[in-house]
Amino acid sequence: MEFDDVILGRRSIRGYKPDPVPKALIMEIIALAMQAPSSNNTQPWNFYVVTGEPLARIRTGNTERMLAGVPQSREFRTGPAFEGAHRERKIEVAKQLFSAMGIDRDDKEKRHDWVMRGFRQFDAPVCIIVTYDRVLDGSDDTFFDCGAVATALVNVAWSRGLGCVINSQGIMQSPVVRKHAGIADDQVIVKSIALGWPDETFPANAVISERKSVAEASIFVGFEEQNV
């Protein structure tokens, strides 16, 4: 695929085929993703790639604890709730997804089931858990680097015909994730990335979130002097 086709065509995938993803292909994707920019080449990232029974145990433990009211224990700082334009964008994409899935505003059962899909990593055959080295805790550059490598990973996966969605629900119960993924104590869990072959019959997979324009996002300074 051409680079522009990957960037413009990629979308978040929330419905997957059950088909397994070859380990060699995942290794190829990660190898390319790790060419992402890294502050001073620190490369703080590590990846725990989970499938099969261990992933099933994470899903079960994650959902059972959330349903039982166990407080979430994300290790990456969460920050305050979204407000203003950021909250509006979050609500808008939720409306798009619910509309695609035929979930009415008052249908509590279907809305609840949708939320649970997130805690199950959207039932993808593979979950990639992104971590960083704990010795770098407190470094803002570390979080930036992990975001860069995650972005690269989902784009490379898309170029290989695979879909992904980056999410936090899948790692809400970090003790469960740590236990069944065998995550070392010297690692901090940042995000989970669901990965697999897209199910093109799954309605939400057709949703394309709207992006604000370059004019809204960018401020150009000094270009008037150059007449370009």
N, C-alpha and C positions, 0 to 999 in steps of 0.2 A: 504494500500500500504506500502511496505517496504520503509524505509527512502531513500536508494540509488535510488530506482525507482522514487521517487518523485523528487529528485534533478536532476537526469539524464533525466527524462522524461518531466519535465516541459518546456513549451515554452510560448512565448508571444502570446496571443490570440487577434486578431484584427477583428474577425467576430463572431457574437453571434446569438444564437437563441433568439426569442422574449420572450420566457417563463420566467415568474417571478421566482425570487429566494426567498425562504421562509426566513422571518425575523429571525426565530429561528436558521436556519442554518448559517446565516451571524453572528449572535451573538456568535455561537459556534466557528466559524473561528476566530473572533476577540479575543475571550477569550484565545484561544491557541496562537495566534500571540503575545499577550501581555506578553507571557513568554520569549520573546526575551531579550537579554542582554540590560541593561540600566545603564548608568554611575551613580554610587552611588545610584542606584534605584530611580533616579529622575522621570522616566516615564513621559517625557514631552508631549507625544502624546495624541491626541484626534481624533475621527473619526466622520465625518458627512456622514451618509449613505443616499444617495438620490436615489429615483426612481420615476416612474410615472410622473405626471404633473410638479412637481417642477424640475425634471431633464430635461424634455422637454423645460422648460422655460430657463434653464441654457444653453442648447444646442443652442437654438434660439438666445439668447442674445449674447452668445460667438461668434457664426459664423457671425451674422449681424454686430457686432462691428468690427470684424477683416476684413470683406469684405469692410466695410466703411472706413477702414484705421485708425481706432482708435488705438493709440499706445498700445502695450501690457503692462499689469500692474501686472506682476507676483510679488509676495511678497517675494519670496525666491530668493536670489541673483543669477544672471545668469552666470557671469564670461565671459571671452573672448571666441571667437570661437575656435573650436577644430583645432589643427594643427598636422602635422606629422602622426605618426602611429595611433593616436586616430581619426583623420579625415579620414584616409584610412579605418579604421574599420567601421566607420559610413557610408561611401560611399558604402562599400562592402555589408553591410546588406540591404541598400536601393536598391542596384542592385538585390539582392536576392528577395526582396519583389516585386519589379516592374516586375521582370521576372515571378514570380509565378502568378501575377495578369494580366500578358499580357499587361503591360503598356510600350509602346515604349518611348524611350528617347525624341522624338520630339512631343509626344502626350500631349500637354499642358492641354487639357480638362481633361483627365483621371488623370494626375499628380495633377492637381488642386483639383479634386474630392477626391483624396487620402489624400491630406493635410487637406481638410475639415473634413474628417472622424475623424481625431485626435481632432479637435475642438469640435466634437460632441461626444467625449469619445467613438468613434468607435461604436456608436449605441448600446452599451451594456445596458441591462435592469437596471443595478445598477452602481452607481458611488460612490466610497468611497473617500472622501476628507480628506487627512491627514493634521492635523494642530498641532502646538505646542504652549505651553503657552508663551505669549508675554514677561512675566517677565524674561524668559530665553534667550531673544534675544541677540545675540552676542556670545553665548556659542557654540563652535565647537562640544562639546560632544552632544548637543541637535540634531544637524543635523545627527550625526553618529547614535544616538539612533533611530531617525525617519526612517533612512535607514534600520536599523536592523529590526524594527517592520514591515516595508513594505515588506521586503524580507520574513520574517516569514509568513506574511499574504498571499502572493501569493502562497507560497509553501503549506500552509495548505489548501487553496482553491483548489489547484490542487489535493491534496490527497482526496478531497471530490467530484471530478469530475467536478469542476468549473474551468474556465479559467480567467486569468487577464492580463492586460497590464498596467504597470506604465507609466504615461505620464504627460507632462507639458502643452501640448496644451489645455487640457480641463480646465485649470485654468488660461489661459492667461489674461482673462478679469475678474480680481478679484472682482470688484464691482458687476458684474452680479452674480458671484458665491456666494458672501457674502449675497446678497439680497435674492436669492431664496433658498439657503441652510440654511439660518438663522444662519450664523456663527457669534459668539460673538466677540465683539471688543477686547477681551483679548486674541484672538487667531491669529496666523500667519499661512497663508495657505502655505503648503510645496509642496504637490503633489496631483494628482488625480490618482485613480486606477479604471479602468474599470473592471467590474466583471459580469460574467454570464455563461450560459451553452455554451460551444464551438459549433460553427457550423462547423462540420467536412467537409462540402462541400465548405467552403470558402478557396480558394487556399493559401492565405498568412498564414493561420494557420499551414500549414505544414512546414513552413520555420524554420530551426534550425540554429541559429547564431553560427559561429565557435568561439571557445575560444582558447586563446593562451595556450601554454603548461606550465606545472609546471616548467620546466627548464627555460623557458623565464621569468616567473613571480617571481621565488624564488631564493634567495641567501642563501645558508647554510653555517654557520660559526661555526667552532670548531668541526665539526663531524669527520674530518680526525683524530683528536687525539683519538677519541673513537673507531675508526675502525668499525663504524656502518653506 
